[in-house]
């Protein structure tokens, strides 16, 4: 069962969708920084907003093309899936000082 995740807008949530923030492949930046940004170790891509991103493998909907999708909340309490056309950047390796 998918959890309710803040959609970024006041008092609204996206429900019934598995977003990157709850995925085991998502590795967030170290604590104290931005918790919604991090690496996807499955697709080897950078995720800017884990609460509004999903992939074709983890989505609760059947998405024909493989890849990472941005979720845009729509007015009818659903969301629009927009597939990334190219990688933002490849996976980053974080090094502690």
N, CA, C and O atoms as a CHARMM CRD file, in Angstrom:
* protein
*
  388
    1    1 UNK  N      0.83100  -1.17000   0.00000 PROA 1      0.00000
    2    1 UNK  CA     0.00000   0.00000   0.00000 PROA 1      0.00000
    3    1 UNK  C      0.87700   1.23500   0.00000 PROA 1      0.00000
    4    1 UNK  O      1.82100   1.32100   0.78500 PROA 1      0.00000
    5    2 UNK  N      0.58400   2.18900  -0.86300 PROA 2      0.00000
    6    2 UNK  CA     1.37100   3.40600  -0.96700 PROA 2      0.00000
    7    2 UNK  C      1.03900   4.35400   0.17400 PROA 2      0.00000
    8    2 UNK  O     -0.08800   4.39300   0.66700 PROA 2      0.00000
    9    3 UNK  N      2.04100   5.11100   0.58000 PROA 3      0.00000
   10    3 UNK  CA     1.85300   6.07800   1.64700 PROA 3      0.00000
   11    3 UNK  C      1.47000   7.42000   1.06500 PROA 3      0.00000
   12    3 UNK  O      1.68300   7.67100  -0.12200 PROA 3      0.00000
   13    4 UNK  N      0.90400   8.28800   1.89600 PROA 4      0.00000
   14    4 UNK  CA     0.59800   9.63900   1.45800 PROA 4      0.00000
   15    4 UNK  C      1.85200  10.48800   1.61400 PROA 4      0.00000
   16    4 UNK  O      2.50000  10.47300   2.66100 PROA 4      0.00000
   17    5 UNK  N      2.18300  11.22100   0.57100 PROA 5      0.00000
   18    5 UNK  CA     3.40800  12.00000   0.53500 PROA 5      0.00000
   19    5 UNK  C      3.06000  13.45300   0.26100 PROA 5      0.00000
   20    5 UNK  O      2.21600  13.72400  -0.59300 PROA 5      0.00000
   21    6 UNK  N      3.68600  14.40100   0.96100 PROA 6      0.00000
   22    6 UNK  CA     3.41100  15.80800   0.65100 PROA 6      0.00000
   23    6 UNK  C      3.75500  16.11700  -0.79200 PROA 6      0.00000
   24    6 UNK  O      4.81500  15.71600  -1.27300 PROA 6      0.00000
   25    7 UNK  N      2.88200  16.82000  -1.48900 PROA 7      0.00000
   26    7 UNK  CA     3.10300  17.12100  -2.89500 PROA 7      0.00000
   27    7 UNK  C      3.78700  18.44700  -3.12200 PROA 7      0.00000
   28    7 UNK  O      4.04000  18.82000  -4.26800 PROA 7      0.00000
   29    8 UNK  N      4.09300  19.16900  -2.06300 PROA 8      0.00000
   30    8 UNK  CA     4.74400  20.44800  -2.23200 PROA 8      0.00000
   31    8 UNK  C      3.77300  21.60600  -2.15500 PROA 8      0.00000
   32    8 UNK  O      4.19100  22.74100  -1.92600 PROA 8      0.00000
   33    9 UNK  N      2.49900  21.35500  -2.33900 PROA 9      0.00000
   34    9 UNK  CA     1.48000  22.39000  -2.21500 PROA 9      0.00000
   35    9 UNK  C      0.84900  22.29000  -0.83600 PROA 9      0.00000
   36    9 UNK  O      0.76600  21.20500  -0.26000 PROA 9      0.00000
   37   10 UNK  N      0.41500  23.40100  -0.32000 PROA 10     0.00000
   38   10 UNK  CA    -0.14400  23.43600   1.02500 PROA 10     0.00000
   39   10 UNK  C     -1.42200  22.58800   1.10300 PROA 10     0.00000
   40   10 UNK  O     -2.32500  22.72700   0.27800 PROA 10     0.00000
   41   11 UNK  N     -1.47900  21.71100   2.10600 PROA 11     0.00000
   42   11 UNK  CA    -2.64200  20.86700   2.40000 PROA 11     0.00000
   43   11 UNK  C     -3.03100  19.91200   1.26700 PROA 11     0.00000
   44   11 UNK  O     -4.20700  19.56900   1.14100 PROA 11     0.00000
   45   12 UNK  N     -2.09300  19.48300   0.45700 PROA 12     0.00000
   46   12 UNK  CA    -2.43300  18.51700  -0.58500 PROA 12     0.00000
   47   12 UNK  C     -1.43000  17.36600  -0.55700 PROA 12     0.00000
   48   12 UNK  O     -0.26200  17.55900  -0.22100 PROA 12     0.00000
   49   13 UNK  N     -1.88700  16.18200  -0.90800 PROA 13     0.00000
   50   13 UNK  CA    -1.02100  15.00300  -0.92200 PROA 13     0.00000
   51   13 UNK  C     -1.30100  14.17100  -2.16800 PROA 13     0.00000
   52   13 UNK  O     -2.39500  14.21100  -2.73100 PROA 13     0.00000
   53   14 UNK  N     -0.30800  13.43400  -2.57700 PROA 14     0.00000
   54   14 UNK  CA    -0.48800  12.44900  -3.63400 PROA 14     0.00000
   55   14 UNK  C     -0.63300  11.10400  -2.92700 PROA 14     0.00000
   56   14 UNK  O      0.24600  10.71400  -2.15800 PROA 14     0.00000
   57   15 UNK  N     -1.71200  10.40400  -3.17300 PROA 15     0.00000
   58   15 UNK  CA    -1.88500   9.10900  -2.53000 PROA 15     0.00000
   59   15 UNK  C     -1.90200   8.01900  -3.59600 PROA 15     0.00000
   60   15 UNK  O     -2.08300   8.28900  -4.78300 PROA 15     0.00000
   61   16 UNK  N     -1.71400   6.81600  -3.15600 PROA 16     0.00000
   62   16 UNK  CA    -1.75200   5.63600  -4.02600 PROA 16     0.00000
   63   16 UNK  C     -0.64900   5.65300  -5.07200 PROA 16     0.00000
   64   16 UNK  O     -0.83600   5.11600  -6.16400 PROA 16     0.00000
   65   17 UNK  N      0.49600   6.25600  -4.76600 PROA 17     0.00000
   66   17 UNK  CA     1.63000   6.21900  -5.68500 PROA 17     0.00000
   67   17 UNK  C      2.89600   5.93600  -4.88800 PROA 17     0.00000
   68   17 UNK  O      3.09500   6.48100  -3.80200 PROA 17     0.00000
   69   18 UNK  N      3.73700   5.08900  -5.43300 PROA 18     0.00000
   70   18 UNK  CA     5.01900   4.77000  -4.80300 PROA 18     0.00000
   71   18 UNK  C      6.05800   5.75300  -5.33700 PROA 18     0.00000
   72   18 UNK  O      6.48400   5.64800  -6.48700 PROA 18     0.00000
   73   19 UNK  N      6.45700   6.68900  -4.51500 PROA 19     0.00000
   74   19 UNK  CA     7.40400   7.70600  -4.95100 PROA 19     0.00000
   75   19 UNK  C      8.81100   7.35600  -4.48800 PROA 19     0.00000
   76   19 UNK  O      8.99200   6.48400  -3.63800 PROA 19     0.00000
   77   20 UNK  N      9.79000   8.02600  -5.03900 PROA 20     0.00000
   78   20 UNK  CA    11.19600   7.72000  -4.75400 PROA 20     0.00000
   79   20 UNK  C     11.55400   7.86300  -3.27600 PROA 20     0.00000
   80   20 UNK  O     12.44400   7.16700  -2.78700 PROA 20     0.00000
   81   21 UNK  N     10.87700   8.74800  -2.56900 PROA 21     0.00000
   82   21 UNK  CA    11.18300   8.95100  -1.16000 PROA 21     0.00000
   83   21 UNK  C     11.00600   7.70800  -0.30800 PROA 21     0.00000
   84   21 UNK  O     11.60500   7.61600   0.76300 PROA 21     0.00000
   85   22 UNK  N     10.20000   6.74500  -0.74900 PROA 22     0.00000
   86   22 UNK  CA     9.97000   5.50600  -0.00500 PROA 22     0.00000
   87   22 UNK  C     10.60900   4.29400  -0.66700 PROA 22     0.00000
   88   22 UNK  O     10.36900   3.16000  -0.25100 PROA 22     0.00000
   89   23 UNK  N     11.41300   4.52200  -1.68900 PROA 23     0.00000
   90   23 UNK  CA    12.03100   3.43000  -2.44100 PROA 23     0.00000
   91   23 UNK  C     13.33800   3.00100  -1.78000 PROA 23     0.00000
   92   23 UNK  O     14.07600   3.84400  -1.27000 PROA 23     0.00000
   93   24 UNK  N     13.63200   1.70500  -1.78200 PROA 24     0.00000
   94   24 UNK  CA    14.87500   1.19900  -1.20200 PROA 24     0.00000
   95   24 UNK  C     16.09800   1.55700  -2.04300 PROA 24     0.00000
   96   24 UNK  O     17.21800   1.54300  -1.53300 PROA 24     0.00000
   97   25 UNK  N     15.90400   1.87500  -3.31700 PROA 25     0.00000
   98   25 UNK  CA    17.01800   2.25900  -4.18800 PROA 25     0.00000
   99   25 UNK  C     17.41600   3.71900  -4.02400 PROA 25     0.00000
  100   25 UNK  O     18.45900   4.13500  -4.52800 PROA 25     0.00000
  101   26 UNK  N     16.60200   4.49900  -3.32700 PROA 26     0.00000
  102   26 UNK  CA    16.87800   5.92900  -3.15700 PROA 26     0.00000
  103   26 UNK  C     17.84100   6.14200  -2.00100 PROA 26     0.00000
  104   26 UNK  O     17.59800   5.67900  -0.88700 PROA 26     0.00000
  105   27 UNK  N     18.95500   6.85500  -2.27400 PROA 27     0.00000
  106   27 UNK  CA    19.92600   7.18800  -1.24500 PROA 27     0.00000
  107   27 UNK  C     19.94900   8.69700  -1.09000 PROA 27     0.00000
  108   27 UNK  O     20.51100   9.40000  -1.93100 PROA 27     0.00000
  109   28 UNK  N     19.33500   9.21000  -0.00800 PROA 28     0.00000
  110   28 UNK  CA    19.29900  10.66700   0.17900 PROA 28     0.00000
  111   28 UNK  C     20.66800  11.22700   0.53100 PROA 28     0.00000
  112   28 UNK  O     21.56800  10.50000   0.95300 PROA 28     0.00000
  113   29 UNK  N     20.80500  12.54400   0.34500 PROA 29     0.00000
  114   29 UNK  CA    22.02800  13.22000   0.76100 PROA 29     0.00000
  115   29 UNK  C     22.17900  13.07400   2.27100 PROA 29     0.00000
  116   29 UNK  O     21.20400  12.77000   2.95700 PROA 29     0.00000
  117   30 UNK  N     23.37800  13.28200   2.79700 PROA 30     0.00000
  118   30 UNK  CA    23.58100  13.14600   4.24700 PROA 30     0.00000
  119   30 UNK  C     22.62400  14.03600   5.04300 PROA 30     0.00000
  120   30 UNK  O     22.19600  15.07900   4.54700 PROA 30     0.00000
  121   31 UNK  N     22.28600  13.63800   6.26200 PROA 31     0.00000
  122   31 UNK  CA    21.36900  14.42700   7.09400 PROA 31     0.00000
  123   31 UNK  C     21.85400  15.86300   7.27200 PROA 31     0.00000
  124   31 UNK  O     23.05100  16.14600   7.29800 PROA 31     0.00000
  125   32 UNK  N     20.87700  16.75000   7.39300 PROA 32     0.00000
  126   32 UNK  CA    21.21000  18.15100   7.55000 PROA 32     0.00000
  127   32 UNK  C     21.18000  18.90000   6.23900 PROA 32     0.00000
  128   32 UNK  O     21.13500  20.13000   6.22300 PROA 32     0.00000
  129   33 UNK  N     21.20500  18.17300   5.14600 PROA 33     0.00000
  130   33 UNK  CA    21.09700  18.80800   3.83700 PROA 33     0.00000
  131   33 UNK  C     19.66700  18.65100   3.36700 PROA 33     0.00000
  132   33 UNK  O     18.76400  18.56700   4.20000 PROA 33     0.00000
  133   34 UNK  N     19.42900  18.61000   2.11000 PROA 34     0.00000
  134   34 UNK  CA    18.06700  18.49000   1.58700 PROA 34     0.00000
  135   34 UNK  C     17.66200  17.02000   1.52100 PROA 34     0.00000
  136   34 UNK  O     18.21500  16.27800   0.71000 PROA 34     0.00000
  137   35 UNK  N     16.70900  16.57400   2.35000 PROA 35     0.00000
  138   35 UNK  CA    16.37400  15.14700   2.41900 PROA 35     0.00000
  139   35 UNK  C     15.62300  14.62800   1.19600 PROA 35     0.00000
  140   35 UNK  O     15.53100  13.41500   1.01000 PROA 35     0.00000
  141   36 UNK  N     15.09400  15.49800   0.37100 PROA 36     0.00000
  142   36 UNK  CA    14.33500  15.03900  -0.79600 PROA 36     0.00000
  143   36 UNK  C     15.20900  14.84000  -2.03300 PROA 36     0.00000
  144   36 UNK  O     14.70900  14.41400  -3.07400 PROA 36     0.00000
  145   37 UNK  N     16.49400  15.13900  -1.93600 PROA 37     0.00000
  146   37 UNK  CA    17.40900  14.97400  -3.06500 PROA 37     0.00000
  147   37 UNK  C     18.34600  13.81300  -2.79500 PROA 37     0.00000
  148   37 UNK  O     18.71800  13.55900  -1.64900 PROA 37     0.00000
  149   38 UNK  N     18.73000  13.10300  -3.85900 PROA 38     0.00000
  150   38 UNK  CA    19.66000  12.00100  -3.66800 PROA 38     0.00000
  151   38 UNK  C     19.84200  11.18400  -4.92700 PROA 38     0.00000
  152   38 UNK  O     19.47000  11.61000  -6.02000 PROA 38     0.00000
  153   39 UNK  N     20.41700  10.00400  -4.76300 PROA 39     0.00000
  154   39 UNK  CA    20.72800   9.10800  -5.87300 PROA 39     0.00000
  155   39 UNK  C     19.72100   7.97500  -5.98100 PROA 39     0.00000
  156   39 UNK  O     19.23400   7.46600  -4.97200 PROA 39     0.00000
  157   40 UNK  N     19.41200   7.58200  -7.21800 PROA 40     0.00000
  158   40 UNK  CA    18.66700   6.35200  -7.47500 PROA 40     0.00000
  159   40 UNK  C     19.69900   5.31800  -7.90600 PROA 40     0.00000
  160   40 UNK  O     20.26800   5.42800  -8.99200 PROA 40     0.00000
  161   41 UNK  N     19.94500   4.31800  -7.06900 PROA 41     0.00000
  162   41 UNK  CA    20.96200   3.32000  -7.39000 PROA 41     0.00000
  163   41 UNK  C     20.48100   2.32500  -8.44000 PROA 41     0.00000
  164   41 UNK  O     21.30000   1.63100  -9.04400 PROA 41     0.00000
  165   42 UNK  N     19.19500   2.24200  -8.66700 PROA 42     0.00000
  166   42 UNK  CA    18.65100   1.33500  -9.67600 PROA 42     0.00000
  167   42 UNK  C     18.83200   1.91000 -11.07800 PROA 42     0.00000
  168   42 UNK  O     19.33300   1.23000 -11.97300 PROA 42     0.00000
  169   43 UNK  N     18.42400   3.16800 -11.26500 PROA 43     0.00000
  170   43 UNK  CA    18.53200   3.81300 -12.58000 PROA 43     0.00000
  171   43 UNK  C     19.82100   4.60900 -12.74100 PROA 43     0.00000
  172   43 UNK  O     20.12300   5.09800 -13.83000 PROA 43     0.00000
  173   44 UNK  N     20.58800   4.74000 -11.64400 PROA 44     0.00000
  174   44 UNK  CA    21.85000   5.48900 -11.63800 PROA 44     0.00000
  175   44 UNK  C     21.63700   6.91400 -12.12200 PROA 44     0.00000
  176   44 UNK  O     22.32800   7.40000 -13.01800 PROA 44     0.00000
  177   45 UNK  N     20.65500   7.57400 -11.50100 PROA 45     0.00000
  178   45 UNK  CA    20.34000   8.96000 -11.83400 PROA 45     0.00000
  179   45 UNK  C     20.12800   9.76700 -10.57300 PROA 45     0.00000
  180   45 UNK  O     19.84600   9.21900  -9.50700 PROA 45     0.00000
  181   46 UNK  N     20.26500  11.07300 -10.70400 PROA 46     0.00000
  182   46 UNK  CA    20.05600  12.01200  -9.61800 PROA 46     0.00000
  183   46 UNK  C     18.57700  12.35000  -9.52300 PROA 46     0.00000
  184   46 UNK  O     17.92900  12.58400 -10.54300 PROA 46     0.00000
  185   47 UNK  N     18.03600  12.37800  -8.31200 PROA 47     0.00000
  186   47 UNK  CA    16.63500  12.70900  -8.05500 PROA 47     0.00000
  187   47 UNK  C     16.59400  14.04400  -7.32200 PROA 47     0.00000
  188   47 UNK  O     17.15300  14.17800  -6.23300 PROA 47     0.00000
  189   48 UNK  N     15.93500  15.02500  -7.91700 PROA 48     0.00000
  190   48 UNK  CA    15.84500  16.36100  -7.30800 PROA 48     0.00000
  191   48 UNK  C     14.77800  16.42900  -6.22900 PROA 48     0.00000
  192   48 UNK  O     15.00400  17.04300  -5.18600 PROA 48     0.00000
  193   49 UNK  N     13.61700  15.81100  -6.45100 PROA 49     0.00000
  194   49 UNK  CA    12.51100  15.88100  -5.49600 PROA 49     0.00000
  195   49 UNK  C     11.90600  14.48800  -5.36500 PROA 49     0.00000
  196   49 UNK  O     11.10800  14.06500  -6.20200 PROA 49     0.00000
  197   50 UNK  N     12.29100  13.78200  -4.31200 PROA 50     0.00000
  198   50 UNK  CA    11.87900  12.38400  -4.14100 PROA 50     0.00000
  199   50 UNK  C     10.39400  12.22700  -3.85600 PROA 50     0.00000
  200   50 UNK  O      9.84400  11.14500  -4.06000 PROA 50     0.00000
  201   51 UNK  N      9.73200  13.28400  -3.38700 PROA 51     0.00000
  202   51 UNK  CA     8.30200  13.15600  -3.09700 PROA 51     0.00000
  203   51 UNK  C      7.44900  13.36100  -4.34400 PROA 51     0.00000
  204   51 UNK  O      6.25300  13.07100  -4.32300 PROA 51     0.00000
  205   52 UNK  N      8.03500  13.85000  -5.42000 PROA 52     0.00000
  206   52 UNK  CA     7.28900  14.05800  -6.67100 PROA 52     0.00000
  207   52 UNK  C      7.95500  13.35000  -7.84100 PROA 52     0.00000
  208   52 UNK  O      7.87700  13.82000  -8.97600 PROA 52     0.00000
  209   53 UNK  N      8.61200  12.21800  -7.57500 PROA 53     0.00000
  210   53 UNK  CA     9.28800  11.45300  -8.62200 PROA 53     0.00000
  211   53 UNK  C      9.01900   9.97000  -8.40700 PROA 53     0.00000
  212   53 UNK  O      8.96600   9.49400  -7.27400 PROA 53     0.00000
  213   54 UNK  N      8.85000   9.24700  -9.51100 PROA 54     0.00000
  214   54 UNK  CA     8.71800   7.78800  -9.45900 PROA 54     0.00000
  215   54 UNK  C      9.36400   7.22300 -10.71100 PROA 54     0.00000
  216   54 UNK  O      9.73300   7.97600 -11.61300 PROA 54     0.00000
  217   55 UNK  N      9.50400   5.91000 -10.77700 PROA 55     0.00000
  218   55 UNK  CA    10.03700   5.28900 -11.98800 PROA 55     0.00000
  219   55 UNK  C      9.05800   4.23500 -12.49100 PROA 55     0.00000
  220   55 UNK  O      8.11600   3.85800 -11.79400 PROA 55     0.00000
  221   56 UNK  N      9.29600   3.77400 -13.69500 PROA 56     0.00000
  222   56 UNK  CA     8.38800   2.81000 -14.32000 PROA 56     0.00000
  223   56 UNK  C      8.36300   1.48800 -13.56700 PROA 56     0.00000
  224   56 UNK  O      7.36200   0.77400 -13.61700 PROA 56     0.00000
  225   57 UNK  N      9.43700   1.15100 -12.87400 PROA 57     0.00000
  226   57 UNK  CA     9.50600  -0.11400 -12.14200 PROA 57     0.00000
  227   57 UNK  C      8.74100  -0.07900 -10.82400 PROA 57     0.00000
  228   57 UNK  O      8.17600  -1.09100 -10.41100 PROA 57     0.00000
  229   58 UNK  N      8.71700   1.06600 -10.16300 PROA 58     0.00000
  230   58 UNK  CA     8.12600   1.16500  -8.83200 PROA 58     0.00000
  231   58 UNK  C      6.74300   1.80600  -8.81700 PROA 58     0.00000
  232   58 UNK  O      6.07200   1.77600  -7.78500 PROA 58     0.00000
  233   59 UNK  N      6.30500   2.37400  -9.90900 PROA 59     0.00000
  234   59 UNK  CA     5.02900   3.08800  -9.94900 PROA 59     0.00000
  235   59 UNK  C      3.85300   2.14100  -9.73500 PROA 59     0.00000
  236   59 UNK  O      3.89700   0.97300 -10.12300 PROA 59     0.00000
  237   60 UNK  N      2.81000   2.66400  -9.11600 PROA 60     0.00000
  238   60 UNK  CA     1.60400   1.85600  -8.92300 PROA 60     0.00000
  239   60 UNK  C      0.79600   1.76300 -10.21000 PROA 60     0.00000
  240   60 UNK  O     -0.06800   0.89400 -10.33200 PROA 60     0.00000
  241   61 UNK  N      1.05900   2.63600 -11.16500 PROA 61     0.00000
  242   61 UNK  CA     0.43200   2.56800 -12.49400 PROA 61     0.00000
  243   61 UNK  C      1.33900   1.82200 -13.45700 PROA 61     0.00000
  244   61 UNK  O      2.55100   1.75900 -13.25500 PROA 61     0.00000
  245   62 UNK  N      0.75200   1.25900 -14.49900 PROA 62     0.00000
  246   62 UNK  CA     1.54100   0.62300 -15.54700 PROA 62     0.00000
  247   62 UNK  C      2.01800   1.70800 -16.50500 PROA 62     0.00000
  248   62 UNK  O      1.21200   2.33000 -17.19800 PROA 62     0.00000
  249   63 UNK  N      3.32800   1.93300 -16.54400 PROA 63     0.00000
  250   63 UNK  CA     3.91400   2.93700 -17.43400 PROA 63     0.00000
  251   63 UNK  C      4.66700   2.20500 -18.53500 PROA 63     0.00000
  252   63 UNK  O      5.54800   1.39200 -18.25300 PROA 63     0.00000
  253   64 UNK  N      4.32600   2.48700 -19.78000 PROA 64     0.00000
  254   64 UNK  CA     4.86700   1.73000 -20.91300 PROA 64     0.00000
  255   64 UNK  C      6.36800   1.89900 -21.08700 PROA 64     0.00000
  256   64 UNK  O      7.08600   0.91100 -21.23700 PROA 64     0.00000
  257   65 UNK  N      6.85200   3.13700 -21.06800 PROA 65     0.00000
  258   65 UNK  CA     8.27200   3.38100 -21.28700 PROA 65     0.00000
  259   65 UNK  C      9.03000   3.33400 -19.97200 PROA 65     0.00000
  260   65 UNK  O      8.57400   3.88300 -18.96900 PROA 65     0.00000
  261   66 UNK  N     10.19000   2.67700 -19.97400 PROA 66     0.00000
  262   66 UNK  CA    11.00300   2.61300 -18.77000 PROA 66     0.00000
  263   66 UNK  C     11.70200   3.94200 -18.55400 PROA 66     0.00000
  264   66 UNK  O     12.03900   4.64200 -19.50800 PROA 66     0.00000
  265   67 UNK  N     11.91700   4.28200 -17.29200 PROA 67     0.00000
  266   67 UNK  CA    12.61500   5.50700 -16.96300 PROA 67     0.00000
  267   67 UNK  C     12.03100   6.16700 -15.73500 PROA 67     0.00000
  268   67 UNK  O     11.18700   5.59300 -15.04600 PROA 67     0.00000
  269   68 UNK  N     12.48900   7.38500 -15.46400 PROA 68     0.00000
  270   68 UNK  CA    12.05700   8.14600 -14.30100 PROA 68     0.00000
  271   68 UNK  C     11.03000   9.17600 -14.73400 PROA 68     0.00000
  272   68 UNK  O     11.18100   9.82800 -15.76700 PROA 68     0.00000
  273   69 UNK  N      9.97500   9.31600 -13.92400 PROA 69     0.00000
  274   69 UNK  CA     8.86400  10.21200 -14.23000 PROA 69     0.00000
  275   69 UNK  C      8.70700  11.26400 -13.14300 PROA 69     0.00000
  276   69 UNK  O      8.80700  10.95800 -11.95500 PROA 69     0.00000
  277   70 UNK  N      8.46000  12.51100 -13.55500 PROA 70     0.00000
  278   70 UNK  CA     8.07800  13.58000 -12.64400 PROA 70     0.00000
  279   70 UNK  C      6.57700  13.51300 -12.46500 PROA 70     0.00000
  280   70 UNK  O      5.85000  13.26800 -13.42700 PROA 70     0.00000
  281   71 UNK  N      6.10100  13.72800 -11.24900 PROA 71     0.00000
  282   71 UNK  CA     4.67300  13.74500 -10.96500 PROA 71     0.00000
  283   71 UNK  C      4.24100  15.19200 -10.78000 PROA 71     0.00000
  284   71 UNK  O      4.77600  15.91300  -9.93800 PROA 71     0.00000
  285   72 UNK  N      3.26800  15.60200 -11.57900 PROA 72     0.00000
  286   72 UNK  CA     2.73100  16.95900 -11.48100 PROA 72     0.00000
  287   72 UNK  C      1.30600  16.84200 -10.98100 PROA 72     0.00000
  288   72 UNK  O      0.45500  16.27600 -11.66700 PROA 72     0.00000
  289   73 UNK  N      1.02500  17.37900  -9.76800 PROA 73     0.00000
  290   73 UNK  CA    -0.34000  17.29200  -9.23700 PROA 73     0.00000
  291   73 UNK  C     -1.32500  18.01600 -10.16000 PROA 73     0.00000
  292   73 UNK  O     -1.05500  19.12100 -10.63100 PROA 73     0.00000
  293   74 UNK  N     -2.46600  17.37700 -10.40600 PROA 74     0.00000
  294   74 UNK  CA    -3.50100  18.00800 -11.22600 PROA 74     0.00000
  295   74 UNK  C     -4.69900  18.35400 -10.35200 PROA 74     0.00000
  296   74 UNK  O     -4.78200  17.92200  -9.20300 PROA 74     0.00000
  297   75 UNK  N     -5.60800  19.11800 -10.88800 PROA 75     0.00000
  298   75 UNK  CA    -6.73700  19.62400 -10.10700 PROA 75     0.00000
  299   75 UNK  C     -7.75000  18.53700  -9.73600 PROA 75     0.00000
  300   75 UNK  O     -8.55400  18.74500  -8.82700 PROA 75     0.00000
  301   76 UNK  N     -7.73600  17.40600 -10.40100 PROA 76     0.00000
  302   76 UNK  CA    -8.71500  16.35400 -10.11800 PROA 76     0.00000
  303   76 UNK  C     -8.19200  15.31700  -9.11700 PROA 76     0.00000
  304   76 UNK  O     -8.56300  14.14500  -9.19000 PROA 76     0.00000
  305   77 UNK  N     -7.32700  15.74400  -8.17600 PROA 77     0.00000
  306   77 UNK  CA    -6.76500  14.89700  -7.12300 PROA 77     0.00000
  307   77 UNK  C     -5.93900  13.73300  -7.65300 PROA 77     0.00000
  308   77 UNK  O     -5.71800  12.75600  -6.93800 PROA 77     0.00000
  309   78 UNK  N     -5.49000  13.82400  -8.87000 PROA 78     0.00000
  310   78 UNK  CA    -4.59900  12.82700  -9.43900 PROA 78     0.00000
  311   78 UNK  C     -3.26400  13.46500  -9.73400 PROA 78     0.00000
  312   78 UNK  O     -2.90800  14.48600  -9.14600 PROA 78     0.00000
  313   79 UNK  N     -2.53100  12.86600 -10.64100 PROA 79     0.00000
  314   79 UNK  CA    -1.27200  13.48300 -11.04500 PROA 79     0.00000
  315   79 UNK  C     -0.98300  13.13200 -12.49800 PROA 79     0.00000
  316   79 UNK  O     -1.47600  12.13500 -13.02600 PROA 79     0.00000
  317   80 UNK  N     -0.18300  13.96300 -13.12500 PROA 80     0.00000
  318   80 UNK  CA     0.22800  13.76900 -14.50900 PROA 80     0.00000
  319   80 UNK  C      1.66200  13.24400 -14.47900 PROA 80     0.00000
  320   80 UNK  O      2.50300  13.76800 -13.74900 PROA 80     0.00000
  321   81 UNK  N      1.93700  12.22000 -15.26500 PROA 81     0.00000
  322   81 UNK  CA     3.25700  11.60600 -15.32100 PROA 81     0.00000
  323   81 UNK  C      4.01700  12.16500 -16.51700 PROA 81     0.00000
  324   81 UNK  O      3.57700  12.02400 -17.65800 PROA 81     0.00000
  325   82 UNK  N      5.16000  12.80000 -16.25500 PROA 82     0.00000
  326   82 UNK  CA     5.99100  13.35500 -17.31600 PROA 82     0.00000
  327   82 UNK  C      7.32900  12.63500 -17.27100 PROA 82     0.00000
  328   82 UNK  O      8.07000  12.73000 -16.29300 PROA 82     0.00000
  329   83 UNK  N      7.63000  11.90600 -18.35400 PROA 83     0.00000
  330   83 UNK  CA     8.86000  11.11200 -18.39500 PROA 83     0.00000
  331   83 UNK  C     10.05600  12.01300 -18.66400 PROA 83     0.00000
  332   83 UNK  O      9.98200  12.93500 -19.47700 PROA 83     0.00000
  333   84 UNK  N     11.14900  11.74000 -17.98000 PROA 84     0.00000
  334   84 UNK  CA    12.39400  12.47300 -18.24100 PROA 84     0.00000
  335   84 UNK  C     12.91500  12.08800 -19.60500 PROA 84     0.00000
  336   84 UNK  O     12.96200  10.90700 -19.95100 PROA 84     0.00000
  337   85 UNK  N     13.30500  13.08200 -20.38000 PROA 85     0.00000
  338   85 UNK  CA    13.85100  12.79000 -21.70700 PROA 85     0.00000
  339   85 UNK  C     15.34400  12.49400 -21.64700 PROA 85     0.00000
  340   85 UNK  O     15.87300  11.77300 -22.49300 PROA 85     0.00000
  341   86 UNK  N     16.02500  13.05200 -20.64400 PROA 86     0.00000
  342   86 UNK  CA    17.45200  12.76600 -20.47400 PROA 86     0.00000
  343   86 UNK  C     17.78900  12.83700 -18.99300 PROA 86     0.00000
  344   86 UNK  O     17.01600  13.36900 -18.19500 PROA 86     0.00000
  345   87 UNK  N     18.93600  12.30300 -18.63500 PROA 87     0.00000
  346   87 UNK  CA    19.37400  12.32100 -17.25000 PROA 87     0.00000
  347   87 UNK  C     19.72700  13.74600 -16.84200 PROA 87     0.00000
  348   87 UNK  O     20.28700  14.50900 -17.62800 PROA 87     0.00000
  349   88 UNK  N     19.39100  14.09400 -15.59600 PROA 88     0.00000
  350   88 UNK  CA    19.84200  15.37500 -15.06300 PROA 88     0.00000
  351   88 UNK  C     21.35600  15.31100 -14.91000 PROA 88     0.00000
  352   88 UNK  O     22.07800  16.19600 -15.36700 PROA 88     0.00000
  353   89 UNK  N     21.80900  14.28400 -14.28000 PROA 89     0.00000
  354   89 UNK  CA    23.21700  13.93000 -14.17200 PROA 89     0.00000
  355   89 UNK  C     23.27800  12.51300 -13.64400 PROA 89     0.00000
  356   89 UNK  O     22.29300  11.99100 -13.12100 PROA 89     0.00000
  357   90 UNK  N     24.42100  11.90200 -13.78100 PROA 90     0.00000
  358   90 UNK  CA    24.54000  10.52600 -13.31600 PROA 90     0.00000
  359   90 UNK  C     24.66600  10.49500 -11.79800 PROA 90     0.00000
  360   90 UNK  O     24.75800  11.53300 -11.14300 PROA 90     0.00000
  361   91 UNK  N     24.66700   9.33200 -11.27700 PROA 91     0.00000
  362   91 UNK  CA    24.72800   9.12900  -9.82600 PROA 91     0.00000
  363   91 UNK  C     25.99700   9.77100  -9.27800 PROA 91     0.00000
  364   91 UNK  O     27.07000   9.68000  -9.87500 PROA 91     0.00000
  365   92 UNK  N     25.84700  10.41700  -8.13700 PROA 92     0.00000
  366   92 UNK  CA    26.98800  11.04300  -7.47400 PROA 92     0.00000
  367   92 UNK  C     27.41600  10.20600  -6.29200 PROA 92     0.00000
  368   92 UNK  O     26.58500   9.58300  -5.63000 PROA 92     0.00000
  369   93 UNK  N     28.68200  10.18800  -6.02900 PROA 93     0.00000
  370   93 UNK  CA    29.20000   9.50000  -4.85200 PROA 93     0.00000
  371   93 UNK  C     29.55800  10.56900  -3.83300 PROA 93     0.00000
  372   93 UNK  O     30.35800  11.46000  -4.12100 PROA 93     0.00000
  373   94 UNK  N     28.97700  10.48800  -2.65600 PROA 94     0.00000
  374   94 UNK  CA    29.21800  11.47300  -1.61200 PROA 94     0.00000
  375   94 UNK  C     30.42000  11.04200  -0.78400 PROA 94     0.00000
  376   94 UNK  O     30.50500   9.89700  -0.34100 PROA 94     0.00000
  377   95 UNK  N     31.34200  11.96600  -0.58200 PROA 95     0.00000
  378   95 UNK  CA    32.55900  11.68700   0.14900 PROA 95     0.00000
  379   95 UNK  C     32.55100  12.48600   1.43300 PROA 95     0.00000
  380   95 UNK  O     32.36400  13.70300   1.40600 PROA 95     0.00000
  381   96 UNK  N     32.75500  11.81100   2.56900 PROA 96     0.00000
  382   96 UNK  CA    32.82400  12.50300   3.86100 PROA 96     0.00000
  383   96 UNK  C     34.18500  13.14000   4.02100 PROA 96     0.00000
  384   96 UNK  O     35.18900  12.60800   3.54800 PROA 96     0.00000
  385   97 UNK  N     34.22000  14.28600   4.69300 PROA 97     0.00000
  386   97 UNK  CA    35.49900  14.99000   4.91900 PROA 97     0.00000
  387   97 UNK  C     36.18400  14.45600   6.14200 PROA 97     0.00000
  388   97 UNK  O     37.26900  14.92000   6.49400 PROA 97     0.00000
